[in-house]
Amino acid sequence: MTKKEEAVELINKKINKQTFLSYKEIAELTGYHPKYILKLKKEIIDGTIKLVHGNKNREPINKMDEKERQYIVSLYKRSNASIKRFCKFYGRRSYSCVYNVLKDAGLIENTEKVK
């Protein structure tokens, strides 16, 4: 049971007068702010409560497709620029994004500093 489900269950018990806990005590038990508990209470009464986030199981809108990954890898193989200059040249994605694509393709070694 998640924290939110537990909070909803306790709020339902409070609404149905099955418990003597205050909303502040429910907030302390679940770790939520008392204002959020009151917001959940309002959603329960209105019937608009959702226990699962609306974006769950959706792909991110800015996710890189495989075609672009292959394009970056092939472009980097043909260039002899450093990774930093290549990222500036490519420009459509961030440095870390391009770096991770090239690292996953095995074109960049993991350069950890050794003490």
C-alpha positions in Angstrom: 0.0 0.0 0.0 1.4 3.4 -1.0 1.4 6.4 1.2 -1.3 8.0 -0.8 -3.5 4.9 -0.6 -3.0 4.8 3.2 -3.9 8.5 3.4 -7.0 8.1 1.4 -8.1 5.1 3.5 -7.6 7.1 6.8 -9.4 10.1 5.3 -12.3 7.9 4.3 -12.4 6.5 7.8 -12.4 10.0 9.2 -15.2 11.1 6.8 -17.3 8.0 7.8 -16.6 8.7 11.5 -14.9 5.4 12.0 -11.8 7.0 13.6 -11.0 9.8 16.0 -7.8 10.8 14.2 -7.5 14.5 13.3 -6.4 15.5 9.8 -3.1 16.8 11.3 -2.5 13.4 12.9 -3.3 11.7 9.5 -0.7 14.0 7.9 1.9 13.1 10.5 1.2 9.3 10.1 1.5 9.4 6.3 4.2 12.1 6.0 2.2 14.5 4.0 1.5 18.2 4.7 -1.8 18.9 6.4 -2.9 21.1 3.5 -2.3 18.2 1.1 -4.5 16.0 3.3 -7.3 18.5 3.1 -6.8 18.6 -0.7 -7.2 14.8 -0.8 -10.3 15.1 1.4 -11.8 17.5 -1.1 -11.0 15.2 -4.0 -12.5 12.2 -2.2 -15.7 14.1 -1.6 -15.9 15.4 -5.2 -15.1 12.0 -6.5 -12.1 13.2 -8.6 -9.3 11.4 -6.7 -6.7 9.5 -8.8 -4.3 7.2 -7.2 -2.1 6.8 -10.3 -0.3 9.7 -11.9 -1.7 10.6 -15.3 1.6 10.3 -17.2 2.4 6.8 -15.9 3.3 4.3 -18.7 3.6 7.1 -21.3 6.7 7.6 -23.3 8.4 10.9 -22.8 7.7 13.4 -25.7 11.4 14.2 -26.1 12.6 10.5 -26.2 15.2 9.9 -28.9 14.2 7.3 -31.5 16.6 4.6 -32.7 17.0 6.3 -36.1 18.5 9.4 -34.5 20.7 7.3 -32.3 22.1 5.5 -35.3 22.6 8.9 -37.1 24.6 10.3 -34.2 26.8 7.2 -34.0 27.5 7.1 -37.8 28.2 10.9 -37.8 30.6 10.6 -34.9 32.4 7.6 -36.5 33.0 9.8 -39.6 34.3 12.8 -37.7 37.6 13.1 -35.9 36.5 15.9 -33.5 36.5 15.6 -29.8 33.3 14.7 -28.1 32.8 18.3 -26.9 33.2 19.8 -30.3 31.0 17.1 -31.8 28.2 18.0 -29.4 28.5 21.7 -30.2 28.4 20.7 -33.9 25.3 18.5 -33.5 23.5 21.0 -31.4 20.0 19.3 -31.4 20.6 17.3 -28.1 22.4 18.1 -24.9 26.0 17.1 -24.3 25.0 14.4 -21.8 22.4 12.9 -24.2 24.9 12.6 -27.1 27.6 11.4 -24.7 25.4 8.6 -23.4 24.4 7.5 -26.9 28.1 7.3 -27.9 29.0 5.5 -24.7 26.2 2.9 -25.2 27.5 2.4 -28.7 31.0 1.6 -27.3 32.7 4.6 -29.0 33.8 6.3 -25.7 35.6 4.7 -22.9 34.6 5.1 -19.3 37.3 7.6 -18.1 37.1 7.4 -14.3 39.7 9.3 -12.3 41.9 7.1 -10.3 43.2 8.4 -7.0 
